[in-house]
Amino acid sequence: MSNHSRISDYCRYFALRQRVYLVNMSEERNRDVYESLSGTVTASGQDELELLMVHGGHGVKVGQGGVVTYKLTSEALGSGIQVLADLIDVSAENVFRFRMHGTLELFQRRMDSRALLTVPIFHLCRSLPLDHFRREWQRVIDYQKQSTVLPGLTLVKTEIDLSAGGAGLLCKPEKKPTPLSMFFIGLEEHGGPICALAETVWEKQDTEGVRCGFRFIQILKADQERIDKQVTDVIRRDGGTPLGYKRNWVLMDKMVSDQSPPLGTKGN
């Protein structure tokens, strides 16, 4: 369910310190990749918004390689909201300034299907900037085009709460999670391990360590599909009904209106 609203004043939907997720919608983006960032609102105007980015070292610059456009997603009025915005400035203090435009869409917030699995994984935690992780992720993806076996990588069977949007697992006391990390996840199907960048979104102390939740911020769309297929199979085996991650607009690099039929035609 969605509602489209063409407005001239967007600021009433974005409050100070509100968390906003960004999804890359630039024309020059790699359309095989889901790429996301996150920030908090520091200022808003009629059609402008400033976000303090959660992670530094993102490598994003204005005026190089065309217009940088993101879909900004958050919550307002008890619903999800999303709007397109062009990046117009990046400050030394890690603040992105956007000019919002077009339709602001309201949509029903949906969680993607998730399941508790025991699968082989490797979780790489390092205190490194985002652009370093991105380069390493790309290096892995390029290597996997030639071989599904990653040398020197040992995956260990681990209980993990997995979805197309992220993961949850227990981190041992000696392995404190870092703000950014990289996951390698083996699935039942044939093929190499999934490689995804993630940000830590929550931590909860547990008697055996720290239970953490992670949001995938860079992952191949094909790997989102692979994860969702295995999760869906598990849910159906247990008699449940999967939700389908493509109903979660935070995980889509498109707007609701992109799939609407043209005016004057009937949808299927």
Backbone as CSV, one residue per row, in Angstrom:
resi,resn,N_x,N_y,N_z,CA_x,CA_y,CA_z,C_x,C_y,C_z
1,MET,0.858,-1.191,0.000,0.000,0.000,0.000,0.892,1.238,0.000
2,SER,0.597,2.194,-0.849,1.413,3.398,-0.895,0.546,4.607,-1.189
3,ASN,1.102,5.754,-0.837,0.424,7.012,-1.104,1.455,7.967,-1.675
4,HIS,1.159,8.627,-2.780,2.089,9.531,-3.433,1.640,10.966,-3.171
5,SER,2.567,11.813,-2.778,2.212,13.190,-2.457,3.252,14.142,-3.033
6,ARG,2.827,14.983,-3.969,3.722,16.014,-4.499,3.600,17.231,-3.595
7,ILE,4.684,17.556,-2.903,4.646,18.644,-1.941,5.805,19.580,-2.206
8,SER,5.691,20.795,-1.690,6.763,21.769,-1.851,7.554,21.959,-0.564
9,ASP,7.047,21.409,0.548,7.731,21.541,1.835,7.904,20.145,2.441
10,TYR,9.129,19.630,2.345,9.406,18.270,2.812,9.810,18.228,4.281
11,CYS,10.203,19.378,4.855,10.878,19.366,6.153,9.996,18.858,7.288
12,ARG,8.667,18.957,7.143,7.804,18.505,8.236,7.853,16.995,8.423
13,TYR,8.431,16.273,7.441,8.531,14.814,7.545,9.857,14.365,8.150
14,PHE,10.784,15.318,8.391,12.111,14.965,8.890,12.431,15.788,10.132
15,ALA,12.500,15.124,11.285,12.771,15.799,12.550,14.260,15.696,12.895
16,LEU,14.728,16.603,13.737,16.119,16.563,14.177,16.429,15.230,14.845
17,ARG,17.610,14.697,14.530,18.131,13.433,15.067,17.375,12.213,14.560
18,GLN,16.488,12.389,13.611,15.783,11.256,13.003,16.747,10.443,12.150
19,ARG,16.668,9.111,12.254,17.534,8.243,11.464,16.975,8.133,10.035
20,VAL,17.858,8.254,9.065,17.490,8.162,7.653,18.419,7.175,6.972
21,TYR,17.849,6.272,6.188,18.644,5.357,5.373,18.692,5.885,3.946
22,LEU,19.865,5.793,3.342,20.084,6.268,1.980,20.321,5.067,1.075
23,VAL,19.678,5.064,-0.081,19.887,4.022,-1.086,20.368,4.692,-2.365
24,ASN,21.487,4.227,-2.895,22.071,4.843,-4.086,21.132,4.695,-5.279
25,MET,20.753,5.832,-5.876,19.879,5.842,-7.045,20.509,6.604,-8.211
26,SER,21.808,6.861,-8.142,22.489,7.621,-9.194,22.424,6.876,-10.519
27,GLU,22.349,7.616,-11.615,22.266,7.002,-12.935,23.485,6.127,-13.219
28,GLU,24.663,6.543,-12.717,25.899,5.814,-13.013,26.147,4.655,-12.053
29,ARG,25.221,4.360,-11.154,25.446,3.281,-10.189,25.490,1.918,-10.874
30,ASN,26.104,0.957,-10.220,26.070,-0.428,-10.665,24.713,-1.007,-10.272
31,ARG,23.875,-1.269,-11.228,22.501,-1.694,-10.944,22.400,-3.145,-10.490
32,ASP,23.529,-3.838,-10.460,23.544,-5.197,-9.909,23.805,-5.198,-8.407
33,VAL,24.069,-4.011,-7.842,24.481,-3.895,-6.440,23.481,-3.046,-5.668
34,TYR,23.113,-3.518,-4.469,22.375,-2.705,-3.513,23.401,-2.001,-2.642
35,GLU,23.343,-0.665,-2.612,24.324,0.123,-1.869,23.600,1.149,-1.006
36,SER,23.893,1.152,0.276,23.159,2.004,1.204,24.103,2.675,2.196
37,LEU,23.650,3.789,2.747,24.335,4.501,3.824,23.290,4.830,4.886
38,SER,23.730,5.436,5.990,22.773,5.885,6.995,23.285,7.154,7.653
39,GLY,22.335,7.971,8.112,22.693,9.228,8.753,21.577,9.709,9.650
40,THR,21.830,10.797,10.361,20.819,11.394,11.220,20.624,12.857,10.829
41,VAL,19.399,13.329,10.944,19.048,14.682,10.516,19.666,15.710,11.469
42,THR,20.385,16.676,10.891,20.933,17.787,11.682,20.254,19.114,11.341
43,ALA,19.644,19.216,10.167,18.925,20.435,9.775,18.025,20.102,8.594
44,SER,16.914,20.845,8.482,16.017,20.644,7.349,15.376,21.961,6.973
45,GLY,15.105,22.121,5.683,14.432,23.300,5.167,13.318,22.872,4.248
46,GLN,12.791,23.794,3.479,11.645,23.488,2.619,11.920,22.314,1.700
47,ASP,13.068,22.328,1.005,13.398,21.213,0.122,14.832,20.736,0.327
48,GLU,15.467,21.160,1.430,16.832,20.740,1.709,16.905,19.988,3.032
49,LEU,17.870,19.083,3.102,18.049,18.254,4.286,19.538,18.032,4.510
50,GLU,19.968,18.152,5.775,21.350,17.862,6.129,21.388,16.629,7.011
51,LEU,22.291,15.705,6.670,22.428,14.458,7.415,23.861,14.291,7.878
52,LEU,24.045,14.025,9.165,25.351,13.630,9.683,25.491,12.137,9.443
53,MET,26.467,11.764,8.620,26.613,10.366,8.240,27.175,9.548,9.392
54,VAL,26.677,8.341,9.534,27.091,7.478,10.636,28.554,7.060,10.478
55,HIS,28.982,6.832,9.228,30.330,6.337,8.987,31.127,7.330,8.146
56,GLY,32.346,7.603,8.555,33.240,8.436,7.766,33.979,7.601,6.737
57,GLY,34.832,8.265,5.968,35.614,7.544,4.969,34.780,6.918,3.878
58,HIS,33.647,7.550,3.538,32.741,6.999,2.531,33.228,7.249,1.112
59,GLY,34.089,8.245,0.921,34.639,8.529,-0.400,33.682,9.197,-1.353
60,VAL,32.515,9.639,-0.872,31.522,10.276,-1.743,31.904,11.739,-1.955
61,LYS,31.914,12.165,-3.237,32.255,13.548,-3.566,31.215,14.129,-4.515
62,VAL,31.042,15.427,-4.447,30.090,16.129,-5.311,30.822,16.663,-6.528
63,GLY,30.168,16.583,-7.694,30.727,17.176,-8.907,31.661,16.281,-9.691
64,GLN,31.713,15.002,-9.330,32.541,14.061,-10.072,31.664,12.924,-10.589
65,GLY,31.644,12.748,-11.901,30.906,11.629,-12.481,29.410,11.800,-12.500
66,GLY,28.918,13.025,-12.648,27.481,13.234,-12.755,26.821,13.503,-11.415
67,VAL,25.495,13.621,-11.456,24.717,13.929,-10.256,24.649,12.700,-9.359
68,VAL,24.904,12.895,-8.067,24.783,11.819,-7.084,23.388,11.904,-6.467
69,THR,22.586,10.875,-6.689,21.201,10.858,-6.230,20.974,9.679,-5.299
70,TYR,20.305,9.950,-4.195,19.929,8.890,-3.262,18.424,8.906,-3.059
71,LYS,17.894,7.738,-2.699,16.545,7.660,-2.155,16.694,7.727,-0.639
72,LEU,16.019,8.693,-0.014,16.047,8.825,1.433,14.818,8.132,2.003
73,THR,15.024,7.200,2.917,13.909,6.484,3.521,13.946,6.655,5.035
74,SER,12.767,6.820,5.630,12.670,6.969,7.078,11.236,6.643,7.491
75,GLU,10.828,7.158,8.645,9.477,6.940,9.130,8.840,8.266,9.512
76,ALA,7.562,8.407,9.211,6.790,9.586,9.600,5.312,9.224,9.548
77,LEU,4.551,9.820,10.443,3.090,9.605,10.471,2.728,8.132,10.597
78,GLY,3.586,7.352,11.255,3.326,5.932,11.446,3.552,5.081,10.221
79,SER,4.154,5.652,9.178,4.399,4.921,7.936,5.847,5.094,7.507
80,GLY,6.244,4.287,6.534,7.526,4.516,5.909,7.404,5.654,4.906
81,ILE,8.472,6.413,4.726,8.477,7.480,3.718,9.732,7.348,2.881
82,GLN,9.659,7.789,1.640,10.838,7.809,0.786,10.694,8.922,-0.245
83,VAL,11.839,9.541,-0.555,11.863,10.643,-1.510,13.238,10.682,-2.151
84,LEU,13.309,11.106,-3.403,14.588,11.246,-4.087,15.249,12.557,-3.688
85,ALA,16.589,12.538,-3.642,17.328,13.737,-3.254,18.690,13.736,-3.940
86,ASP,19.086,14.892,-4.451,20.405,15.057,-5.059,21.379,15.589,-4.017
87,LEU,22.559,15.019,-3.975,23.601,15.464,-3.061,24.217,16.751,-3.600
88,ILE,24.185,17.828,-2.808,24.689,19.117,-3.300,25.931,19.584,-2.544
89,ASP,26.248,18.931,-1.412,27.454,19.333,-0.689,27.835,18.249,0.314
90,VAL,29.149,18.085,0.519,29.688,17.196,1.549,30.684,18.008,2.359
91,SER,30.427,18.165,3.649,31.292,19.000,4.475,32.427,18.185,5.076
92,ALA,33.422,18.876,5.588,34.547,18.221,6.253,34.107,17.536,7.537
93,GLU,32.955,17.941,8.069,32.425,17.347,9.300,31.564,16.125,9.018
94,ASN,31.631,15.600,7.800,30.907,14.382,7.434,29.400,14.598,7.358
95,VAL,28.996,15.810,6.937,27.580,16.135,6.767,27.260,16.198,5.276
96,PHE,26.227,15.465,4.870,25.726,15.505,3.496,24.566,16.493,3.441
97,ARG,24.567,17.363,2.431,23.432,18.278,2.218,22.728,17.886,0.933
98,PHE,21.424,17.703,1.023,20.620,17.219,-0.093,19.572,18.244,-0.508
99,ARG,19.199,18.192,-1.784,18.014,18.889,-2.271,17.012,17.829,-2.698
100,MET,15.884,17.788,-2.015,14.859,16.786,-2.297,13.959,17.254,-3.445
101,HIS,13.420,16.315,-4.192,12.588,16.681,-5.338,11.616,15.550,-5.667
102,GLY,10.574,15.913,-6.375,9.617,14.918,-6.853,8.626,14.475,-5.789
103,THR,8.141,13.275,-5.958,7.078,12.731,-5.126,7.610,12.170,-3.821
104,LEU,6.985,12.541,-2.716,7.254,11.883,-1.448,6.239,10.757,-1.298
105,GLU,6.733,9.553,-1.112,5.865,8.378,-1.050,5.757,7.866,0.375
106,LEU,4.545,7.540,0.782,4.292,6.858,2.038,4.000,5.401,1.730
107,PHE,4.583,4.511,2.522,4.356,3.084,2.280,4.247,2.352,3.606
108,GLN,3.617,1.204,3.556,3.459,0.389,4.760,4.797,-0.256,5.101
109,ARG,5.263,-0.041,6.326,6.527,-0.628,6.744,6.385,-2.138,6.846
110,ARG,7.313,-2.860,6.234,7.295,-4.322,6.275,8.682,-4.840,6.616
111,MET,8.717,-5.834,7.468,9.979,-6.507,7.740,10.188,-7.584,6.686
112,ASP,11.437,-7.804,6.296,11.712,-8.885,5.368,11.731,-10.209,6.123
113,SER,11.475,-11.297,5.401,11.458,-12.625,6.019,12.835,-12.956,6.568
114,ARG,12.865,-13.562,7.748,14.131,-13.967,8.340,13.964,-15.330,8.990
115,ALA,15.071,-16.046,9.141,15.025,-17.376,9.741,16.311,-17.622,10.504
116,LEU,16.212,-18.445,11.534,17.378,-18.831,12.318,18.004,-20.052,11.660
117,LEU,19.218,-19.887,11.160,19.903,-20.943,10.425,21.250,-21.245,11.071
118,THR,21.751,-22.432,10.830,23.126,-22.768,11.175,23.867,-22.990,9.865
119,VAL,24.693,-22.022,9.493,25.379,-22.048,8.202,26.841,-21.657,8.416
120,PRO,27.719,-22.062,7.500,29.117,-21.655,7.607,29.293,-20.175,7.284
121,ILE,29.956,-19.452,8.177,30.190,-18.023,7.941,31.608,-17.647,8.362
122,PHE,32.049,-16.512,7.869,33.246,-15.850,8.375,32.883,-14.388,8.545
123,HIS,33.131,-13.854,9.749,32.756,-12.477,10.048,34.027,-11.678,10.284
124,LEU,34.337,-10.777,9.360,35.559,-9.979,9.423,35.262,-8.632,10.072
125,CYS,35.787,-8.403,11.272,35.604,-7.145,11.989,36.921,-6.381,12.008
126,ARG,36.884,-5.147,11.513,38.062,-4.297,11.520,37.621,-2.849,11.709
127,SER,38.419,-2.061,12.402,38.139,-0.630,12.552,38.763,0.111,11.376
128,LEU,38.070,0.055,10.242,38.563,0.637,8.997,37.478,1.531,8.389
129,PRO,37.870,2.533,7.574,36.877,3.400,6.944,36.062,2.652,5.893
130,LEU,34.905,3.219,5.580,33.978,2.577,4.664,34.577,2.370,3.284
131,ASP,35.324,3.341,2.754,35.858,3.173,1.407,36.852,2.019,1.331
132,HIS,37.566,1.725,2.428,38.465,0.561,2.452,37.651,-0.729,2.342
133,PHE,36.585,-0.831,3.141,35.732,-2.015,3.066,35.129,-2.164,1.666
134,ARG,34.747,-1.053,1.069,34.149,-1.132,-0.262,35.135,-1.663,-1.300
135,ARG,36.381,-1.206,-1.210,37.397,-1.695,-2.147,37.642,-3.190,-1.949
136,GLU,37.687,-3.610,-0.691,37.911,-5.027,-0.420,36.726,-5.860,-0.887
137,TRP,35.506,-5.354,-0.666,34.312,-6.064,-1.141,34.354,-6.218,-2.657
138,GLN,34.717,-5.173,-3.380,34.782,-5.237,-4.838,35.853,-6.212,-5.289
139,ARG,36.976,-6.247,-4.563,38.047,-7.184,-4.909,37.551,-8.627,-4.785
140,VAL,36.790,-8.912,-3.725,36.241,-10.251,-3.536,35.256,-10.592,-4.642
141,ILE,34.361,-9.655,-4.959,33.353,-9.905,-5.994,34.027,-10.153,-7.349
142,ASP,35.049,-9.380,-7.678,35.769,-9.577,-8.937,36.451,-10.937,-8.960
143,TYR,37.025,-11.352,-7.841,37.691,-12.654,-7.768,36.678,-13.780,-7.954
144,GLN,35.500,-13.636,-7.380,34.491,-14.693,-7.472,33.959,-14.887,-8.887
145,LYS,34.193,-13.920,-9.754,33.805,-14.105,-11.156,34.679,-15.157,-11.834
146,GLN,35.861,-15.385,-11.267,36.791,-16.365,-11.820,36.767,-17.688,-11.053
147,SER,36.489,-17.626,-9.756,36.528,-18.830,-8.923,35.573,-18.675,-7.752
148,THR,34.867,-19.769,-7.395,33.956,-19.730,-6.256,34.687,-20.038,-4.954
149,VAL,35.965,-20.428,-5.048,36.755,-20.755,-3.858,37.639,-19.568,-3.512
150,LEU,37.485,-19.058,-2.283,38.289,-17.937,-1.818,39.442,-18.477,-0.979
151,PRO,40.683,-18.327,-1.445,41.830,-18.900,-0.733,42.025,-18.265,0.641
152,GLY,42.377,-19.112,1.609,42.671,-18.626,2.952,41.456,-18.279,3.775
153,LEU,40.274,-18.586,3.278,39.042,-18.247,3.990,38.439,-19.502,4.611
154,THR,38.317,-19.530,5.928,37.736,-20.671,6.637,36.402,-20.264,7.242
155,LEU,35.346,-20.875,6.752,34.013,-20.591,7.262,33.675,-21.574,8.376
156,VAL,33.071,-21.070,9.447,32.733,-21.889,10.606,31.215,-21.911,10.784
157,LYS,30.656,-23.105,10.985,29.204,-23.206,11.170,28.778,-22.418,12.403
158,THR,27.806,-21.531,12.173,27.384,-20.591,13.204,25.879,-20.408,13.137
159,GLU,25.239,-20.269,14.287,23.804,-19.958,14.302,23.632,-18.478,14.014
160,ILE,22.830,-18.179,13.010,22.681,-16.801,12.558,21.225,-16.542,12.187
161,ASP,20.728,-15.399,12.596,19.380,-14.960,12.241,19.519,-14.157,10.950
162,LEU,19.094,-14.724,9.835,19.457,-14.196,8.525,18.243,-13.727,7.734
163,SER,18.435,-12.631,7.009,17.442,-12.140,6.058,18.173,-11.460,4.918
164,ALA,17.440,-11.083,3.879,18.055,-10.374,2.756,18.574,-9.010,3.178
165,GLY,18.049,-8.480,4.285,18.434,-7.148,4.727,19.529,-7.108,5.767
166,GLY,19.841,-8.255,6.389,20.866,-8.223,7.414,20.930,-9.521,8.193
167,ALA,21.627,-9.471,9.338,21.860,-10.672,10.124,21.954,-10.322,11.594
168,GLY,21.703,-11.315,12.417,21.888,-11.187,13.851,22.632,-12.408,14.354
169,LEU,23.576,-12.214,15.256,24.315,-13.342,15.795,24.978,-12.967,17.102
170,LEU,25.449,-13.981,17.807,26.138,-13.780,19.072,27.623,-13.620,18.804
171,CYS,28.169,-12.485,19.225,29.603,-12.235,19.103,30.267,-12.561,20.428
172,LYS,31.327,-13.350,20.395,32.040,-13.744,21.597,32.690,-12.527,22.247
173,PRO,32.900,-12.592,23.588,33.468,-11.438,24.294,34.808,-10.973,23.739
174,GLU,35.622,-11.916,23.245,36.944,-11.541,22.725,36.880,-10.962,21.315
175,LYS,35.689,-10.972,20.700,35.550,-10.468,19.342,34.483,-9.374,19.332
176,LYS,34.848,-8.226,19.865,33.908,-7.118,19.945,33.576,-6.615,18.540
177,PRO,32.287,-6.443,18.209,31.921,-5.981,16.869,32.380,-4.552,16.613
178,THR,32.777,-4.279,15.398,33.164,-2.937,14.975,31.989,-2.293,14.236
179,PRO,31.985,-0.961,14.079,30.858,-0.305,13.400,30.589,-0.863,12.007
180,LEU,31.652,-1.226,11.280,31.528,-1.825,9.954,32.207,-3.188,9.947
181,SER,31.682,-4.102,9.175,32.275,-5.431,9.076,31.903,-6.065,7.743
182,MET,32.505,-7.215,7.474,32.231,-7.928,6.233,31.834,-9.364,6.564
183,PHE,30.754,-9.815,5.953,30.275,-11.176,6.138,30.559,-12.029,4.906
184,PHE,30.980,-13.268,5.156,31.028,-14.308,4.136,30.092,-15.401,4.631
185,ILE,29.084,-15.735,3.833,28.025,-16.651,4.263,27.854,-17.755,3.228
186,GLY,28.029,-18.998,3.653,27.793,-20.139,2.773,26.355,-20.603,2.882
187,LEU,25.737,-20.896,1.745,24.359,-21.364,1.726,24.292,-22.802,1.248
188,GLU,23.123,-23.430,1.384,22.959,-24.828,1.003,23.147,-25.039,-0.491
189,GLU,22.743,-24.057,-1.274,22.847,-24.186,-2.728,24.306,-24.124,-3.160
190,HIS,24.574,-24.588,-4.370,25.925,-24.540,-4.912,26.304,-23.094,-5.228
191,GLY,27.588,-22.843,-5.221,28.073,-21.497,-5.495,28.963,-21.017,-4.367
192,GLY,29.689,-19.957,-4.620,30.594,-19.418,-3.618,29.856,-18.740,-2.490
193,PRO,30.572,-18.422,-1.418,29.930,-17.737,-0.293,29.490,-16.336,-0.669
194,ILE,28.405,-15.911,-0.070,27.927,-14.544,-0.248,28.852,-13.605,0.519
195,CYS,29.194,-12.486,-0.101,30.008,-11.477,0.547,29.169,-10.207,0.672
196,ALA,29.070,-9.674,1.882,28.259,-8.482,2.113,28.927,-7.582,3.140
197,LEU,28.864,-6.271,2.894,29.280,-5.300,3.905,28.102,-5.023,4.820
198,ALA,28.401,-4.796,6.089,27.323,-4.569,7.058,27.719,-3.491,8.059
199,GLU,26.707,-2.812,8.576,26.916,-1.895,9.687,26.216,-2.458,10.916
200,THR,26.818,-2.247,12.079,26.211,-2.687,13.330,25.100,-1.709,13.703
201,VAL,23.893,-2.232,13.921,22.753,-1.358,14.219,22.264,-1.494,15.655
202,TRP,22.577,-2.610,16.307,22.234,-2.731,17.726,23.108,-3.777,18.392
203,GLU,23.266,-3.612,19.710,24.024,-4.554,20.529,23.262,-4.798,21.819
204,LYS,23.290,-6.040,22.298,22.628,-6.393,23.541,23.492,-7.384,24.293
205,GLN,23.808,-7.058,25.533,24.661,-7.924,26.331,23.981,-9.256,26.595
206,ASP,24.750,-10.334,26.456,24.251,-11.681,26.666,25.204,-12.380,27.627
207,THR,24.730,-13.418,28.284,25.593,-14.124,29.238,26.812,-14.742,28.553
208,GLU,26.690,-15.032,27.242,27.791,-15.665,26.519,28.569,-14.687,25.646
209,GLY,28.176,-13.434,25.641,28.861,-12.457,24.799,27.967,-11.263,24.519
210,VAL,28.059,-10.769,23.307,27.239,-9.631,22.888,26.414,-10.058,21.678
211,ARG,25.101,-9.983,21.809,24.229,-10.308,20.670,24.057,-9.041,19.845
212,CYS,24.323,-9.153,18.533,24.374,-7.972,17.669,23.475,-8.130,16.452
213,GLY,22.966,-6.984,15.989,22.213,-6.935,14.745,22.976,-6.128,13.717
214,PHE,23.003,-6.615,12.491,23.760,-5.990,11.413,22.847,-5.738,10.221
215,ARG,23.042,-4.593,9.584,22.299,-4.256,8.357,23.260,-4.317,7.178
216,PHE,22.879,-5.065,6.139,23.716,-5.130,4.942,23.638,-3.795,4.198
217,ILE,24.792,-3.190,3.936,24.820,-1.899,3.255,25.449,-1.984,1.866
218,GLN,26.047,-3.121,1.533,26.533,-3.330,0.171,26.525,-4.824,-0.111
219,ILE,25.720,-5.221,-1.091,25.542,-6.622,-1.402,25.007,-6.738,-2.820
220,LEU,25.420,-7.790,-3.517,24.858,-8.033,-4.843,23.362,-8.329,-4.721
221,LYS,22.577,-7.781,-5.651,21.145,-8.075,-5.633,20.890,-9.570,-5.822
222,ALA,21.747,-10.225,-6.612,21.612,-11.677,-6.801,21.816,-12.414,-5.484
223,ASP,22.677,-11.878,-4.614,22.892,-12.509,-3.308,21.742,-12.223,-2.354
224,GLN,21.114,-11.063,-2.479,19.877,-10.830,-1.730,18.852,-11.905,-2.086
225,GLU,18.754,-12.193,-3.381,17.814,-13.216,-3.866,18.176,-14.587,-3.304
226,ARG,19.471,-14.925,-3.289,19.916,-16.228,-2.785,19.560,-16.389,-1.314
227,ILE,19.816,-15.349,-0.540,19.482,-15.409,0.881,17.976,-15.568,1.063
228,ASP,17.207,-14.754,0.352,15.755,-14.796,0.514,15.187,-16.156,0.116
229,LYS,15.766,-16.780,-0.892,15.284,-18.100,-1.325,15.477,-19.128,-0.218
230,GLN,16.675,-19.140,0.400,16.902,-20.126,1.456,16.041,-19.837,2.678
231,VAL,15.928,-18.567,3.050,15.088,-18.197,4.191,13.638,-18.575,3.921
232,THR,13.162,-18.287,2.717,11.783,-18.627,2.347,11.542,-20.126,2.425
233,ASP,12.507,-20.929,1.944,12.373,-22.391,1.997,12.252,-22.875,3.437
234,VAL,13.051,-22.311,4.342,13.001,-22.712,5.747,11.661,-22.337,6.360
235,ILE,11.181,-21.142,6.091,9.910,-20.690,6.658,8.761,-21.569,6.169
236,ARG,8.766,-21.904,4.895,7.703,-22.743,4.340,7.771,-24.158,4.891
237,ARG,8.992,-24.680,5.089,9.154,-26.008,5.666,8.568,-26.066,7.067
238,ASP,8.660,-24.938,7.786,8.142,-24.875,9.150,6.675,-24.484,9.199
239,GLY,6.032,-24.384,8.033,4.609,-24.080,7.978,4.262,-22.613,8.031
240,GLY,5.270,-21.740,7.893,5.022,-20.313,7.939,4.780,-19.710,6.562
241,THR,4.518,-18.422,6.538,4.287,-17.696,5.293,5.343,-16.614,5.145
242,PRO,6.224,-16.726,4.158,7.268,-15.703,3.973,6.680,-14.381,3.505
243,LEU,7.375,-13.295,3.841,6.892,-11.965,3.492,7.367,-11.510,2.130
244,GLY,8.556,-11.934,1.710,9.106,-11.454,0.443,9.817,-10.126,0.637
245,TYR,11.136,-10.118,0.507,11.910,-8.915,0.846,11.665,-7.756,-0.111
246,LYS,11.137,-8.019,-1.301,10.913,-6.934,-2.255,9.723,-6.062,-1.872
247,ARG,9.055,-6.412,-0.798,8.006,-5.538,-0.258,8.581,-4.569,0.769
248,ASN,9.858,-4.756,1.101,10.529,-3.848,2.025,11.251,-2.791,1.195
249,TRP,10.695,-1.580,1.127,11.209,-0.563,0.213,12.566,-0.037,0.621
250,VAL,12.975,-0.249,1.867,14.320,0.149,2.279,15.374,-0.682,1.540
251,LEU,14.999,-1.855,1.058,15.930,-2.747,0.367,15.848,-2.631,-1.151
252,MET,15.120,-1.642,-1.649,14.928,-1.508,-3.091,15.524,-0.199,-3.600
253,ASP,16.253,-0.250,-4.711,16.740,0.988,-5.342,15.752,1.433,-6.417
254,LYS,14.527,1.626,-5.982,13.459,2.114,-6.860,12.383,2.733,-5.983
255,MET,11.511,3.485,-6.628,10.370,4.077,-5.942,9.132,3.223,-6.210
256,VAL,8.120,3.364,-5.349,6.868,2.648,-5.567,6.294,3.005,-6.933
257,SER,6.388,4.289,-7.303,5.809,4.749,-8.572,6.513,4.163,-9.783
258,ASP,7.729,3.638,-9.620,8.447,3.040,-10.745,7.752,1.813,-11.291
259,GLN,6.958,1.153,-10.449,6.281,-0.054,-10.910,4.785,0.170,-11.146
260,SER,4.334,1.414,-11.035,2.932,1.724,-11.281,2.669,1.748,-12.776
261,PRO,1.490,1.247,-13.236,1.177,1.300,-14.654,0.958,2.721,-15.123
262,PRO,1.245,3.035,-16.388,1.015,4.383,-16.906,-0.444,4.796,-16.762
263,LEU,-0.672,6.110,-16.670,-2.042,6.607,-16.573,-2.842,6.180,-17.790
264,GLY,-4.055,5.784,-17.516,-4.919,5.386,-18.623,-4.850,3.903,-18.952
265,THR,-3.973,3.155,-18.222,-3.877,1.715,-18.441,-4.267,0.991,-17.171
266,LYS,-4.603,-0.266,-17.291,-5.003,-1.070,-16.144,-3.849,-1.966,-15.750
267,GLY,-3.616,-2.051,-14.449,-2.600,-2.958,-13.956,-3.084,-4.390,-14.048
268,ASN,-2.133,-5.328,-13.970,-2.501,-6.734,-14.052,-3.155,-7.188,-12.768
